[in-house]
Amino acid sequence: MTAVSPDSGRIWTAARGPVLIGVVILFAAIVITLLRGGGEGGALDPRSFRPEGSHAVADLLEQNGVRVELTDNASSMDGATLFVTQPDLIDPDRLADLSSRAAATVLLAPATGVSRLEPETRDPGCSLAAKAGRATTGGFVYEGEERCYDSTLVRTGTVTMIGYGGIFTNRDIDEEGNAALALSLLGQHERLVWYVPSAADRSQQKSLTDLIPDGWKFGAFQLGIAAVLIALWRARRLGRVVPEPLPVVVRAAETVEGRARLYRRSHAAPHAASVLRQATRDRLAPLLGVPQGDDPSEEIARRTSRPVASVRALLDDREPVDDRGLVALAHELDVLENEVRKA
Amino acid sequence: MALTGRAGLLALIGVLVVGLLLPSWQGILVLLGVLVACVAVDLVLAAGVRRLTFSRAGATSVRTGEPCVVQLTVHNPGRRLRGVLRDAWAPSAGVVVDRVAVDVPAGGSRVLSFELRPVRRGDRVADRVTVRSHGPLGIAARQGSHVVPWTVRALPPFHSRRHLPPLLERLRELDGRRASLIRGAGTEFDSLRAYVIGDDVRSIDWRASARSTDVVVRTWRPERDRQVTIVLDTARTSAGRVDGALGGLPRLDTSMDAALLLSALASQARDQVDFLAFSHKVRASVPRATLPVLVQAMAPLEAELVEFDARGAVAEVLRRAGRRSLVVLLTSLEPSIEHGLIPLLPTVATRHHLLIASVSDPAVHAMAAGRGDLEAVYAAAAAERTLAERRRLTALLARHGVDVVDALPDDLPRALADRYLSLKAAGKL
């Protein structure tokens, strides 16, 4: 009997390669994640203790009685300061709407600057930030009503734009007047809404399909028509499929193979041994000149100088045989037959 | 109707037009309209395929595996036809190229030739002829099929014919046409002739020598005008596929090969060959068979999944063979003949000489030699059991005076012919 379903050993042999690859990928992912440092938030996140985080600013604000609310959807902001860390990610209309509702707005490095400056320590040069004094500023240069720090900090109405976010980070907040400037910008009101734009803000932009030109859309539709026509061209057969009248043909040896499997399944070693012994006796009888059906053991023993008892034990059907003995018996019968033929 | 690649190409060019010039639904509709108009023009102007008439000529039979040509004549009563024609046959007909480009002028005809190389024996029937007639723009075509009946009979390949020259050589030796005539080669007295050195002294006819001045010997020739009845078993067991030098062939095909060699040899030896194919009824019957008639009769025979009706076959043989004849039964030595054929042997064996030829399976012999692991040894035991059964049946048949030729598929035709010659030499026909 031949089992076709695989056992556990074969399953393991087949699966260990992919499993090993999976484990390596998982391990590498864990190591990389750990090395890159975890913790909450990224740059300018008020919960982050990392150098580029902003926990220090948030902490200072809390100590000065300002309530800091971290949000990603900016719903209610009446009477609050709105601090937007990445204004470029928000739809301009929406940003205008938000800043009109807030009491004061601080935009960090919007991309509307007219030129760039390297971040460095500058003098304020205006009344707005005179109290703070020197601070680390730079980034974009803006235009507006009140300009400070070489126009990298600009206020127009209630909206303040600052070109570089260094003053809010844990790393630089203790330098010069950075902390004072940050507090003066963000602590204008009792409440601070620290707005981190989310995917929801971006989805309010135009969808991808709206941006595709009409020519492409209708061209694609026409391409579909062309594809259908080409499919019709290829699909049309030149005449029907002709079936082949196949004759009934069976492998002639199949019944013999079936019988072999039956022997094996029922462990019919005694029967198989008897058949093999009979076949050997039948083949040797004409060589030895012994009539078919007679016991040729003595004649064989005489010719091969083997003991009669051993020859008889080999050829006698009454000797018991099990599965393991059967293989050996078949071999010994072959050896015996060869000896007789040589003798 | 059918579209061509140009329709697709036109639509693809339309992609540029729509994309660059007319990016709107109207643009798409305009292009679709142009396309439909072109298709309509083509369909209207294409030559009709329904009124075409066809006729065939060429080969009606061919030896399996060899090429032959069938001609197809297309007559076009209408407009000029340009397009493609496919002459469809079943795969086993082995049509090398079944589709050709056609260009038939109005009212004219064209003869197309198709080469067939049948890969399987039997009647290979033509299926439909399909014509695709392209319009002047080549965008759309009319298509239609016609039934043009034709049958090519693939004859048995008769691979064993290469054995025929040496066998005929042996036959001539028996026949006394060669100088190496020996006494006992035949039983019919032929003539007297003068002794030459080398002749067997036992063949000297002393009475004739006494009347003559020379020493005279008798010459003998084999019997002639004997009847050989070949019975081919086309029942269940003949369907079994047995592997030989030519790949796996059913026993039936090997038996046919052997029957053809035997009948070719027997007709050269001026014996009369009767052929009978039998399963549970007569499948083919050729009295006084010659080789061309025989191969035609054999070609469409296929193995049937029924039990061989030995009683019916014996009755048929007894009815046909009036005088004593050699009955050659091409069958398979299976245990089933013990209950079917063997009880009937006394009725046949007393009147005719029966010879049974059987294809043995090399796969069984290979299994019998298998050793090494348990599976192989059990297979060997099963194979030995089968072989022992065949030996027992052979012995049983011999006891009834039946000759048995049990040989591997590659050897059977030669073995059967050799047995026939030795029977003939011994004068046992």
Interface residues (C-beta under 8 A of the other chain):
Chain A: P213 D214 G215 W216 K217 F218 G219 F221 Q222 L223 I225 A226 L229 I230 L232 W233 R236 L238 G239 R240 V242 P243 E244 P245 P247 V248 V249 V250 R251 A252 A253 V256 E257 R259 A260 R261 Y263 R264 A268 H271 A272 A273 V275 L276 Q278 A279 D282 D323 R324 L326 V327 A330 H331 D334
Chain B: A2 L3 T4 G5 A7 G8 A11 L12 G14 V15 L16 V17 V18 G19 L20 L22 P23 S24 W25 G27 I28 L31 L32 L35 V84 R86 A88 W89 A90 P91 S92 R99 R120 G122 D127 R128 V129 T130 R132 Q143 S145 A239 G240 R241 V242 G248 P250 R251 E302 A303 E304 L305 D361 A363 V364 M367 A368 R371 G372 D373 L374 E375 V377 Y378 A379 A380 A381 A382 A383 E384 R385 T386 L387 A388 R391
